[in-house]
Structure formats: structure tokens, C-alpha cells
């Protein structure tokens, strides 16, 4: 499942497998095993894709949306997640109802 999507991302970025591996801080061997489907990508690798290339994790995992997001969309998603966590902490500590 991930292999074809990773290949699609890499090709849209006009990168070789070796370049893509280097830029995402993994070995060439690890990356090619992801692309072939021999191994599932690590969390750190997926995090690098999202942060460095604005890859839409929903597209990668659940086939939802487009392959890439805008930086603003990513920031809004992170902001919403942080606000939700803050609300939960405040509720759990009895500060808000």
C-alpha cells in the first residue's frame, strides 16, 4: 500500500530513491524496502514526509484528500490538535466544564 504512494511522492518531487532516502534521513536500503513493500515505514520517516514535504498523512494512510497539503493547512491542523489537547487537560483538572 505505501510503496506505490511513496514512489508517487518521490517522483512528484523529482528525486531519485537515493536522494529521497538521504533527504528523509534514512538509508537507501530502508527506503527501497518501503517502496517495494517489504517493510512498513517508520513513524519517524512518515513524520519527516509530513514536515519536510507537506505530505498529507490522511492521503498516505487512508486515501483521503490530495498527496500534498499547504503549510497553512498543516499549521491549522496542528493548531486544532493542540487546542483540543489543552481543552482536555483543563477539563481533566476541573478548570473548565
HELIX and SHEET records of a PDB file:
HELIX    1   1 UNK A    2  UNK A   12  1                                  11    
HELIX    2   2 UNK A   17  UNK A   23  1                                   7    
HELIX    3   3 UNK A   28  UNK A   36  1                                   9    
HELIX    4   4 UNK A   43  UNK A   53  1                                  11    
HELIX    5   5 UNK A   57  UNK A   62  1                                   6    
HELIX    6   6 UNK A   71  UNK A   92  1                                  22    
END                                                                             
